[in-house]
């Protein structure tokens, strides 16, 4: 749930149809994605013809405001794929019966607890805003628990990060736990960062953003999903390479921000290194049940149950069934164009 729109007015449906001659028979692939300062791999693929043409389908990007909302749209049939959606929305979705599989782990959140000038220490917090049911919510509550502040600090739930940022600017709340795209803006308005996502991840509450598709779509269109995984991985590499400015600039047409803002934000974003991808999707025994993501999903499910957002913690087998390492494994065996 990393890239959220910085300008609520920028929310048109954006479509891409590049190099159609290389996409015979693939039809259209609609993907739910986030706008904001960080160029997600979805936007980088869609915005650059050399990447987009290798996916045998016409890509259409559909803006979403949150992972929870995006997965609700997926379940309703608006699109079969979502990008950069965090662990709580994903786990909450499949725990409630949504047909979804994670096929690639994209990034770890680069978020932070933005506070006003009066807050110097955790014990001074009074009211913190957060995107309800999100990865940020998961991390914030885990951190509050670690600080013995659960139940002592009021957590205000918001339907969008834009709304919570506005509440903080208006002085209605003294802190927000918010993603990097908004954090950069809040710093310009005097916010200080009390604790970061990286700090909280060390406590066991990692915020993981993934590419997920419905299993029905993956079964029917394995070649499309395969090349989507390949090009998303490639996109995360090129935005760190010597041509990063060019690739990121081309992606900004989908982000609602200027290249001058997107380029530094994207270059610094913590995408999962290629060398670490396999360990997230599967463990030493080659199964998804023992991978880092499955373990993270288990902890996430426990959080959702305590919040009343899931009825029960899924079994290890049920969690593993919603993680498909096969596309990434094939990519490592030469399955990319």
C-alpha positions as CSV (number, residue, x, y, z in Angstrom):
1,X,0.0,0.0,0.0
2,X,2.8,2.3,-0.7
3,X,2.0,4.9,-3.4
4,X,-1.1,6.9,-2.5
5,X,-2.2,9.9,-4.5
6,X,-1.0,13.3,-3.3
7,X,-3.7,15.1,-5.2
8,X,-7.2,13.8,-4.8
9,X,-8.2,15.6,-7.9
10,X,-6.0,13.3,-10.0
11,X,-8.1,10.2,-10.2
12,X,-9.0,9.5,-13.8
13,X,-8.9,6.0,-15.2
14,X,-5.7,5.7,-17.1
15,X,-5.1,3.3,-19.9
16,X,-2.1,2.2,-21.9
17,X,-2.0,0.5,-25.3
18,X,1.6,0.3,-26.4
19,X,3.2,-1.8,-29.1
20,X,0.0,-3.8,-29.7
21,X,1.7,-5.8,-32.4
22,X,3.7,-7.6,-29.7
23,X,0.5,-8.5,-27.7
24,X,-1.4,-10.8,-30.0
25,X,-4.3,-12.5,-28.4
26,X,-3.7,-11.3,-24.9
27,X,-6.7,-9.0,-24.6
28,X,-6.7,-6.4,-21.8
29,X,-5.1,-6.7,-18.3
30,X,-6.5,-4.3,-15.8
31,X,-4.4,-3.6,-12.8
32,X,-5.4,-1.8,-9.6
33,X,-2.5,0.6,-8.6
34,X,-1.5,3.5,-6.4
35,X,-0.6,7.0,-7.5
36,X,1.8,9.1,-5.6
37,X,5.5,10.2,-5.4
38,X,7.0,6.8,-5.7
39,X,6.8,5.2,-9.2
40,X,5.5,1.7,-8.7
41,X,6.7,-1.0,-11.0
42,X,3.2,-1.2,-12.5
43,X,3.5,2.4,-13.7
44,X,7.0,1.9,-14.8
45,X,6.0,-1.0,-17.0
46,X,3.0,0.7,-18.3
47,X,4.9,3.9,-19.1
48,X,7.8,2.4,-20.9
49,X,7.2,0.6,-24.2
50,X,10.3,-1.6,-24.0
51,X,8.8,-3.2,-20.8
52,X,5.1,-3.0,-21.7
53,X,5.5,-4.7,-25.1
54,X,6.8,-7.9,-23.4
55,X,3.5,-8.4,-21.6
56,X,1.2,-10.1,-24.1
57,X,-1.8,-8.0,-23.1
58,X,-2.9,-4.4,-23.2
59,X,-2.3,-3.0,-19.8
60,X,-4.9,-0.7,-18.2
61,X,-4.0,0.9,-14.8
62,X,-6.9,1.7,-12.5
63,X,-6.2,4.0,-9.5
64,X,-7.2,2.7,-6.1
65,X,-7.2,4.6,-2.8
66,X,-6.3,1.8,-0.4
67,X,-5.5,-1.9,-0.4
68,X,-8.8,-2.7,1.3
69,X,-10.8,-0.8,-1.3
70,X,-8.7,-2.2,-4.2
71,X,-9.2,-5.8,-3.2
72,X,-13.0,-5.1,-2.7
73,X,-12.9,-3.9,-6.3
74,X,-11.0,-7.0,-7.4
75,X,-13.5,-9.2,-5.7
76,X,-16.3,-7.4,-7.5
77,X,-14.7,-8.0,-10.9
78,X,-13.2,-4.5,-11.6
79,X,-9.8,-6.0,-12.4
80,X,-8.0,-9.3,-11.8
81,X,-4.7,-7.9,-10.5
82,X,-3.5,-5.4,-7.9
83,X,0.0,-4.0,-7.3
84,X,1.7,-2.8,-4.1
85,X,-1.1,-4.0,-1.8
86,X,0.0,-4.6,1.8
87,X,-0.2,-7.7,3.9
88,X,-3.3,-6.9,6.0
89,X,-5.6,-6.2,3.0
90,X,-4.3,-9.3,1.3
91,X,-4.7,-11.6,4.3
92,X,-8.1,-10.1,5.1
93,X,-9.2,-10.7,1.6
94,X,-8.3,-14.4,1.3
95,X,-9.4,-15.1,4.8
96,X,-12.9,-13.9,3.8
97,X,-12.9,-16.0,0.6
98,X,-11.5,-13.7,-2.0
99,X,-9.9,-15.6,-4.9
100,X,-6.3,-14.2,-4.8
101,X,-2.7,-15.3,-5.0
102,X,0.5,-13.3,-4.3
103,X,2.9,-13.9,-7.2
104,X,5.6,-11.4,-6.4
105,X,6.8,-9.4,-3.4
106,X,7.5,-5.9,-4.5
107,X,8.7,-3.8,-1.6
108,X,8.7,-3.1,2.1
109,X,6.9,0.0,3.2
110,X,8.9,3.2,3.7
111,X,6.5,4.9,6.1
112,X,6.8,6.8,9.3
113,X,5.1,8.2,12.4
114,X,4.8,12.0,11.6
115,X,4.3,14.1,14.8
116,X,3.8,17.8,15.5
117,X,6.4,19.9,17.3
118,X,4.8,19.2,20.7
119,X,5.5,15.4,20.6
120,X,9.0,14.5,21.5
121,X,8.6,10.9,22.8
122,X,6.1,8.0,22.4
123,X,4.5,8.6,25.8
124,X,3.4,12.1,24.7
125,X,1.2,10.8,21.9
126,X,-2.5,11.3,22.3
127,X,-4.3,10.7,19.0
128,X,-2.7,9.0,15.9
129,X,-4.3,8.7,12.5
130,X,-3.9,5.7,10.2
131,X,-5.4,4.1,7.1
132,X,-7.9,1.7,8.5
133,X,-7.2,-2.0,7.9
134,X,-3.9,-1.3,6.1
135,X,-0.3,-2.4,6.4
136,X,0.2,0.9,8.2
137,X,-2.5,0.0,10.7
138,X,-0.8,-3.3,11.3
139,X,2.6,-1.7,11.9
140,X,1.3,1.1,14.1
141,X,-0.7,-1.1,16.4
142,X,2.2,-3.5,16.7
143,X,4.6,-0.7,17.6
144,X,2.1,0.8,20.1
145,X,1.9,-2.7,21.7
146,X,5.7,-2.8,21.9
147,X,5.8,0.5,23.6
148,X,3.1,-0.5,26.1
149,X,0.8,2.2,24.7
150,X,-1.9,0.0,23.3
151,X,-5.2,1.3,24.7
152,X,-3.5,4.4,26.0
153,X,-3.1,6.2,22.7
154,X,-6.3,6.8,20.6
155,X,-6.0,5.4,17.1
156,X,-8.2,7.4,14.6
157,X,-9.1,5.3,11.5
158,X,-9.3,7.0,8.1
159,X,-10.6,5.8,4.8
160,X,-7.7,7.4,2.9
161,X,-4.3,8.8,3.6
162,X,-5.2,12.1,2.0
163,X,-7.9,12.5,4.7
164,X,-5.6,11.7,7.6
165,X,-2.9,14.0,6.3
166,X,-5.5,16.8,6.0
167,X,-6.6,16.1,9.6
168,X,-3.0,16.4,10.8
169,X,-2.4,19.7,9.0
170,X,-5.7,21.0,10.5
171,X,-4.4,20.2,14.0
172,X,-7.2,17.7,14.7
173,X,-4.7,14.9,15.5
174,X,-1.1,15.2,16.8
175,X,0.3,12.3,14.7
176,X,-0.2,10.1,11.7
177,X,1.4,6.9,10.7
178,X,1.6,7.4,6.9
179,X,3.4,6.3,3.8
180,X,6.4,7.9,2.2
181,X,4.5,9.7,-0.5
182,X,2.6,11.7,2.1
183,X,5.4,11.8,4.6
184,X,7.5,13.9,2.3
185,X,4.8,16.5,2.0
186,X,4.1,16.6,5.8
187,X,7.8,17.2,6.5
188,X,7.4,20.4,4.4
189,X,4.7,21.4,6.9
190,X,6.9,20.9,10.0
191,X,6.3,17.2,10.8
192,X,9.0,15.3,12.5
193,X,9.4,11.5,12.2
194,X,9.2,9.8,15.6
195,X,9.7,6.2,14.3
196,X,10.1,4.6,10.9
197,X,8.7,1.5,9.2
198,X,12.3,0.1,9.2
199,X,12.4,0.5,13.0
200,X,9.1,-1.2,13.4
201,X,9.9,-4.1,11.0
202,X,12.8,-5.0,13.4
203,X,10.2,-5.7,16.0
204,X,8.6,-8.3,13.7
205,X,5.9,-6.1,12.1
206,X,7.1,-5.9,8.6
207,X,5.0,-4.1,6.0
208,X,5.1,-6.1,2.8
209,X,3.7,-4.9,-0.5
210,X,2.9,-7.4,-3.2
211,X,1.6,-8.1,-6.7
212,X,-1.4,-10.3,-6.5
213,X,-3.8,-11.8,-9.1
214,X,-6.9,-13.9,-8.9
215,X,-6.1,-17.6,-9.2
216,X,-8.8,-17.9,-11.9
217,X,-7.0,-15.3,-14.1
218,X,-3.6,-16.9,-13.5
219,X,-4.9,-20.3,-14.5
220,X,-6.5,-19.0,-17.6
221,X,-3.7,-16.6,-18.6
222,X,-0.4,-18.0,-17.3
223,X,1.7,-16.4,-20.0
224,X,0.4,-13.0,-19.2
225,X,1.0,-13.4,-15.5
226,X,4.5,-14.8,-16.2
227,X,5.6,-11.8,-18.2
228,X,3.9,-9.4,-15.8
229,X,6.0,-10.8,-13.0
230,X,9.1,-10.6,-15.2
231,X,8.6,-7.0,-16.2
232,X,7.6,-5.9,-12.7
233,X,10.9,-7.3,-11.5
234,X,12.8,-5.6,-14.4
235,X,11.0,-2.3,-13.6
236,X,12.3,-2.4,-10.0
237,X,15.8,-2.9,-11.3
238,X,15.8,-0.1,-13.9
239,X,14.6,2.5,-11.5
240,X,17.8,1.9,-9.5
241,X,20.0,1.9,-12.6
242,X,21.8,4.4,-14.9
243,X,18.6,5.1,-16.9
244,X,16.4,5.6,-13.8
245,X,15.5,9.2,-14.6
246,X,14.2,8.2,-18.0
247,X,12.1,5.3,-16.8
248,X,10.7,7.1,-13.8
249,X,9.8,10.2,-15.9
250,X,7.9,8.1,-18.4
251,X,5.9,6.6,-15.5
252,X,4.8,9.9,-14.0
253,X,1.9,10.2,-16.4
254,X,0.2,7.6,-14.1
255,X,1.3,9.0,-10.8
256,X,-0.2,12.5,-10.5
257,X,3.2,14.1,-9.5
258,X,6.0,15.8,-11.3
259,X,9.2,14.0,-12.3
260,X,11.2,16.2,-10.0
261,X,9.3,14.7,-7.0
262,X,9.0,11.1,-8.4
263,X,12.7,10.6,-9.3
264,X,14.3,11.0,-5.8
265,X,11.4,9.3,-4.0
266,X,11.6,6.3,-6.3
267,X,15.4,5.9,-6.3
268,X,15.3,5.8,-2.5
269,X,12.3,3.4,-2.2
270,X,13.1,0.0,-0.6
271,X,12.1,-2.4,-3.3
272,X,12.9,-6.0,-2.4
273,X,16.3,-6.9,-4.0
274,X,16.2,-9.6,-6.6
275,X,18.5,-11.8,-4.6
276,X,15.9,-11.8,-1.7
277,X,12.8,-12.4,-3.7
278,X,12.9,-16.2,-3.5
279,X,13.2,-16.3,0.2
280,X,10.0,-14.2,0.6
281,X,8.0,-16.6,-1.6
282,X,9.4,-19.9,-0.5
283,X,11.5,-21.5,2.2
284,X,14.6,-23.8,2.0
285,X,12.3,-26.8,1.4
286,X,11.0,-25.1,-1.8
287,X,7.4,-24.6,-0.5
288,X,5.6,-21.4,0.1
289,X,4.5,-22.6,3.5
290,X,8.0,-22.0,4.9
291,X,8.8,-18.7,3.2
292,X,9.1,-15.3,4.9
293,X,5.9,-14.1,3.4
294,X,3.9,-17.0,4.9
295,X,5.3,-16.3,8.3
296,X,4.5,-12.6,7.9
297,X,0.9,-13.5,6.8
298,X,0.5,-15.6,9.9
299,X,1.4,-12.7,12.2
300,X,-0.8,-10.4,10.1
301,X,-3.8,-12.8,10.5
302,X,-3.4,-12.8,14.3
303,X,-3.5,-9.0,14.1
304,X,-6.7,-9.0,12.0
305,X,-8.4,-11.4,14.4
306,X,-7.6,-9.1,17.4
307,X,-9.1,-6.2,15.5
308,X,-12.2,-8.1,14.6
309,X,-11.4,-8.0,10.9
310,X,-11.0,-11.8,10.5
311,X,-12.9,-14.6,12.2
312,X,-10.0,-16.9,12.6
313,X,-6.3,-17.3,11.8
314,X,-6.0,-19.4,8.6
315,X,-4.0,-22.6,8.8
316,X,-0.5,-22.8,7.5
317,X,-1.8,-24.8,4.5
318,X,-4.5,-22.2,3.8
319,X,-2.0,-19.4,3.9
320,X,0.4,-21.2,1.6
321,X,-2.3,-21.8,-0.9
322,X,-2.5,-18.0,-1.5
323,X,1.2,-17.7,-2.3
324,X,2.4,-18.9,-5.7
325,X,6.2,-18.9,-6.1
326,X,5.9,-20.7,-9.5
327,X,6.0,-17.6,-11.7
328,X,9.1,-16.2,-10.0
329,X,10.8,-19.6,-10.1
330,X,10.2,-19.9,-13.8
331,X,11.5,-16.4,-14.3
332,X,14.8,-17.6,-12.7
333,X,14.9,-20.5,-15.2
334,X,14.8,-18.3,-18.2
335,X,11.1,-17.7,-18.5
336,X,11.3,-14.0,-19.2
337,X,11.3,-12.4,-22.7
